[in-house]
Amino acid sequence: MLRDHAGRQVAGGPVRPRLLRQGQVLVAEQVGGTAVADLAEDEPGLGEVEQPLRLDITDPASVRAAAEAAPDVTLLINNAGIATRTNLVTGDLDDIRREMDTHFYGNLAMIRAFAPVLAAEGGAILNVLSVLSWLSHDGANSYSTAKAAEWSLTNGVRLELAAQGTLVTGLHLAGAATDMMAGADGDLLDPADVARAGLDGIEAGLLEVLVDDTSRQVKASLAEDPSLLYPQVLSGS
C-alpha cells in the first residue's frame, strides 16, 4: 500500500485521482481551502483519503508528528512553497530567511524525518523544483536562491539515500496555474500536466523531470557563458 504525503496543490489536486484509481491511500495535509475530510466526496468511488495532517514543514515538532502518524509512506512529494518576490541586496532579510526555511530547511526536515520510513520498501521522493533553480530573476532573487539550494539538496540526498533504494527525483517547470502564481504574466502549465509528468517520472525511475521547453532550454544553457542567460548585465539595462 502506498501512502502519499503531499502539499496543498497535490493533495486536493491532479495527483490525487490517479493515485486513488491505482488503489492507493493518501495521507494528506489540511492546509486551508478544502478540508481533507471532504476530498473523498469530490470523486466518489476512487478510493479513500485518511489520516489528515496539519503540517508546517518549518516546525520540527510538526514534521516529527507527521512522520510518526504516517509510518508506512512509500512516496513523499515535497511540494510546499512560498514566493515573497524579494531581492537579495535590498530585500527584507526576514522574507529571504522564510524562503530558505521553506524550500531548503523545511524540505530537508521532511526528507530526514521520512527517510527511515521510506527505507522499509525503498520508496521514492519527488521534489518539486523550478526553472529558477538555474536562473536568477530580478525581483525574485530570494526565490531563485532558495530553489537553487533545494536543487543541490535534491542531488545530495539522492546520493545519500541510494544505498537504501530510495529514488529521489527532481521536477523542474517554469510555472503552473497554482495559487502561488496568481497574477503572473505569461502562459502557465496546467497543474494536471505537471502532476502527470512527475508521477510518470517516478514510475520510470527518472532522476530528473523537465516538464516544459523553458526548463529544458535553461538547463542546456548552463554549460554556456552566463551572458547568454543574463544579457542585461552586459547591456547595463
Residue, then its C-alpha position, 0 to 999 in steps of 0.5 A: m500500500l502506498r501512502d502519499h504525503a503531499g502539499r496543498q496543490v497535490a493533495g486536493g489536486p491532479v495527483r490525487p485521482r490517479l493515485l486513488r484509481q491505482g488503489q492507493v491511500l493518501v495521507a494528506e495535509q489540511v492546509g486551508g481551502t478544502a478540508v481533507a475530510d471532504l476530498a473523498e466526496d469530490e470523486p466518489g468511488l476512487g478510493e479513500v483519503e485518511q489520516p489528515l495532517r496539519l503540517d508546517i514543514t518549518d516546525p520540527a515538532s510538526v514534521r516529527a508528528a507527521a512522520e510518526a502518524a504516517p509510518d508506512v509512506t512509500l512516496l513523499i512529494n515535497n511540494a510546499g512553497i512560498a514566493t515573497r518576490t524579494n531581492l537579495v541586496t535590498g530585500d527584507l532579510d526576514d522574507i529571504r530567511r522564510e524562503m530558505d526555511t521553506h524550500f531548503y530547511g523545511n524540505l530537508a526536515m521532511i526528507r530526514a524525518f521520512a527517510p527511515v520510513l521510506a527505507a522499509e520498501g525503498g520508496a521514492i521522493l519527488n521534489v518539486l523544483s523550478v526553472l529558477s533553480w538555474l536562473s536568477h530573476d530580478g525581483a525574485n532573487s530570494y526565490s531563485t536562491a532558495k530553489a537553487a539550494e533545494w536543487s543541490l539538496t535534491n542531488g545530495v540526498r539522492l546520493e545519500l539515500a541510494a544505498q537504501g533504494t530510495l529514488v529521489t527525483g527532481l521536477h523542474l517547470a517554469g510555472a503552473a496555474t497554482d495559487m502561488m502564481a496568481g497574477a503572473d504574466g505569461d502562459l502557465l502549465d496546467p497543474a494536471d500536466v505537471a502532476r502527470a509528468g512527475l508521477d510518470g517520472i517516478e514510475a520510470g525511475l527518472l532522476e530528473v523531470l523537465v516538464d516544459d521547453t523553458s526548463r529544458q532550454v535553461k538547463a542546456s544553457l548552463a554549460e554556456d557563458p552566463s551572458l547568454l542567460y543574463p544579457q542585461v548585465l552586459s547591456g547595463s539595462 
